[in-house]
Amino acid sequence: IDHSVVESFEGEGRACITARVYPTIAIDDMAQLYVFNNGTASVEITKLSAWSMKKAKIN
């Protein structure tokens, strides 16, 4: 999450979904994740990784 883009990888990276979002600041216990499925089958999240990114260097 870089404050505007979220990428989701499925099937060991075989599928990727990228979405532009505009979240509010999420720090510690204020961070939340909502997952939805437009299909009919249930989805189970078995692994979730998130990390902070450094600020972009602009020359």
Secondary structure by P-SEA (a helix, b strand, c coil): ccccbbbbbcccccbbbbbbbbccccccccbbbbbbbcccbbbbbcbbbbbbbcccccc
